């Protein structure tokens, strides 16, 4: 994100640091700033998931899991979490609006989201 960063450990735990004004660190707390890594909540929506990638926007964050799932947390004023509502979350929630299917050419590296 603009004012927060991430790291994924070898065992696929996610850590975040920086600004947490809208819960964008995903550690279950809204507010404050963290100069050291704090763990993103891996229970709940991410329980048992293998996080492969994580990124952030201004006040929100996104994670992609090995099974193709997409998860988000932070500010949701404009629906940026993709949950079908405007409720913010300081822990990861599933992006429910996506339907993923294999690319028509059956290329396993390509997916089409609609």
VENVENSUL-V908763 format. One record per pair of residues at least 4 apart in sequence whose ideal C-beta (glycine too) atoms are under 6 Angstrom apart, sorted by the first residue. I is the first residue (numbers start at 1). GAP is how many residues later the second one is. D is the distance in Angstrom with one decimal. If there is no record, write none. Layout:
# VENVENSUL-V908763
i->{I	I}
gap->{GAP	GAP}
d->{D	D}
This chain:
# VENVENSUL-V908763
i->{1	1	2	3	3	4	4	4	4	4	5	5	6	6	7	8	8	9	12	12	14	14	14	15	15	16	16	17	17	19	20	20	22	22	22	23	23	23	24	24	24	24	26	26	26	26	26	26	27	28	28	28	30	34	41	42	43	44	45	45	45	45	46	49	50	50	51	51	52	52	53	54	55	56	59	59	60	60	60	61	61	62	63	64	65	68	70	70	71	71	72	72	72	73	73	73	75	76	76	76	76	79	82	82	83	83	84	84	89	98	99	100	100	101	103	103	103}
gap->{55	56	56	15	16	12	14	15	20	52	12	13	10	48	8	6	43	4	38	39	26	37	40	22	24	9	24	17	20	14	5	12	37	52	53	7	51	67	35	36	37	50	14	15	35	47	65	66	11	13	62	63	60	4	50	4	4	47	26	47	48	49	46	16	15	16	12	14	12	14	11	9	7	5	15	16	14	15	20	12	13	10	8	6	4	32	25	28	21	23	9	10	23	16	18	19	13	5	10	11	12	7	13	15	10	13	12	13	4	15	15	11	13	11	4	7	9}
d->{2.8	5.8	5.4	5.2	3.8	5.9	3.4	5.3	5.5	5.6	5.7	5.6	5.2	4.5	4.9	5.6	5.8	4.6	4.8	5.0	4.0	5.2	5.6	3.8	5.6	4.1	5.6	4.8	4.9	5.4	4.4	5.2	4.0	5.0	3.7	4.2	5.1	3.0	5.2	5.6	5.2	3.6	3.9	5.9	5.9	4.3	5.9	5.5	4.6	5.1	5.7	5.3	4.6	5.0	4.3	4.8	5.1	5.8	5.6	4.8	5.4	5.1	5.0	4.3	5.9	4.1	5.1	5.7	5.5	5.4	4.5	4.6	5.4	4.2	5.2	3.7	3.4	5.2	5.1	5.5	5.4	5.1	4.6	5.8	4.2	5.4	4.2	5.9	4.3	5.8	4.1	5.8	5.4	5.0	5.9	4.9	5.5	4.3	5.3	5.8	4.6	5.9	3.8	5.0	5.7	5.9	5.8	5.8	4.8	5.4	6.0	5.3	5.7	5.9	4.8	3.7	5.8}
